[in-house]
């Protein structure tokens, strides 16, 4: 993804506010690397939560539900 395409998508993402979405607050794009500032996640990164945290005990139906929401 080009930096310009990323910044365009980030501008859209900053407008989203929903209890089931991690909020994107800002993008630092003055120089590379481009950094993002987003909402704090109580359980940390999703991958770590699923591999090493309480998420490793989720049922298959829950995992399918989560994966269907990730693009």
N, C-alpha and C positions, 0 to 999 in steps of 0.2 A: 504494500500500500504506500502510495506516495505521501510525503508530509502534508501536501495540500489537501489530499482526499481525507487524511486522518483528521485534520483540523476542521474540515467541513462536517464530518460525522460527529466530532466532539462538540461542535457548536449546537448540533441538534440534541445530543445526549445531555447537555447541560440543562436543557429545558424540562427533561423528564423528572417527575417527582411522584413516587409511588412507594407504598410500604414494602413491596416485594422487589424493589430495584435498589441497587447500590447507587447512591447519588454521586454524580460527577460535579465537583465544585469549580474546578479551574484547570486550565492547561497552560503550562509554562513552555512557550514556544519561541522565545527570543533567540535561542541557539540550541543546537543539538547536543545531547539527546533531548527530545521532547518529553516532558514529564507531565503526569496527571496528578491531580489532587482529588481524592475521592473519599467518600464516607468511611468511617472506621467500621470494620466488621468484627463483631464480638468473637466469632469462632475462627477468625483468620481467613487465609486463602481457602477457596473451595477445594482445590486439589488436596491440600494437607488435611482438611476436615474429612474428606472422603477416604483418604488413604490411612491416616493415623489417628484421627479423632473419633468422636461419637458417630460420625457418618459411616464409618466402616461397618456398622451394624444395621444399616438401613436395609429395608426389604427391597427386592427387585422392583416392585411397583413404584416405590418412592424414587429409586434411581432413574427409572424411565421417565417419571414426571419431571425430575430435575433436568435431565439431559434434553428433554423436549423443549425446554425453555432457553437453552444455551444455543447461540448461533455461531 
